C-alpha cells in the first residue's frame, strides 16, 4: 500500500531484457534509501514492483510483459527518472490517499499551462476510466496523489494543478504534450460508481 506522496526521483541505471520480462535497475532517491529486504514493495512511476536484488543505490526489479504492455515502464531507458515511493508503514502519516500501485490505465498530456509558481496539466484519459474521475476527487498519476481540477470533458480531458513542491520532488514538471502517464483511479470512487451502476441496471434505469 502507498500514499501517493512521492519520496523523490530515482534514475534508471540499466534495462536488462530477459525473455518475457525486463529487469530494471534503479538508483533510489536519498529519502528512499533506508535498508530494504528482498520482497519489499516499491512504487516506480506509480507501479507496484518487488525488490529482488541489490541495494537502494542499485535496486533491481523484475517487470513482466503484461506490466510493460499496460504501463509506461516499457518505454524507460537508461538515464530516465521515475517517481519513487517505498511502501507505507502502519505508523506513517497518510498525506495523500491510499494507492495500491495497480495501474488502471493511461492518460496522455494534451496541454501545459505554466507560470512562475505553478504548472497545470491537461490530460486525456482512457475512455474506460472517465466515469471514475470527478472534479475535486483523488487520482494517482505516475504515483503522485493529486486532486482533479475540473470535471472531465466529454472527450475525456481533465486537469491537475501542481504546486512548486510537487514539481521539485517529482518528474511531473518535465512532462510534455504527448507524454503518457500511469493512472490509478481512487478505489473508493470506483467502488461507489460501479455499485450504483449495477443497482440502476437491475432496476432497469
Secondary structure, DSSP 8 states (H G I E B T S, - for coil): -B-S---EEEEEEEEEEETTEEEEEEE--GGG-S---TT-EEEETTEEEEEEEEETTEEEEEEEHHHHHHSGGGG--TT-EEEEEE---TTS---S--B-S---EEEEEEEEEE-SSEEEEEEEE-GGGGGG--TT-EEEETTEEEEB-S---TTSEEEEEEEHHHHHHSSGGG--TT-EEEEEE-HHHHHHHHHHHHHHHHTT-
